[in-house]
C-alpha cells in the first residue's frame, strides 16, 4: 500500500518508541503501563499483551473496542495525499 508507506515516511521523524504493556479485564477495563507488574488482579485478566515495535494502540471509547494496528494505519494513511506530498518515490 503506497499510501501507508508515504504516510510512514512523512511522520517517521516525529515518532518516538516507548515500552508499553496492556491488559484487558473481564469487565472491559483496559490498563496500559510501561511496567510489567502493574496489575494485581490476575484472576480478572482476559488478555495480556505488549505493544510491539512500530505498532499503534487505540481504544475507541464510543464503540467500546480496541482498534487494531492495521485499521488505524489504513484509516490515517488514506486520509491525506501522503504519496503526492512525498513524490513518486513513496
Rosetta blueprint (number, residue, H / E / L):
1 X L
2 X H
3 X H
4 X H
5 X H
6 X H
7 X H
8 X H
9 X H
10 X H
11 X H
12 X H
13 X H
14 X H
15 X L
16 X L
17 X L
18 X L
19 X L
20 X L
21 X E
22 X E
23 X E
24 X E
25 X E
26 X L
27 X L
28 X L
29 X L
30 X E
31 X E
32 X E
33 X E
34 X L
35 X L
36 X L
37 X L
38 X L
39 X L
40 X L
41 X L
42 X H
43 X H
44 X H
45 X E
46 X E
47 X E
48 X E
49 X E
50 X E
51 X L
52 X L
53 X L
54 X L
55 X L
56 X L
57 X L
58 X E
59 X E
60 X E
61 X L
62 X L
63 X L
64 X L
65 X E
66 X E
67 X E
68 X L
69 X H
70 X H
71 X H
72 X H
73 X H
74 X H
75 X H
76 X H
77 X H
78 X L
79 X L
80 X L
81 X L
82 X H
83 X H
84 X H
85 X H
86 X H
87 X L
88 X L
89 X L
90 X L
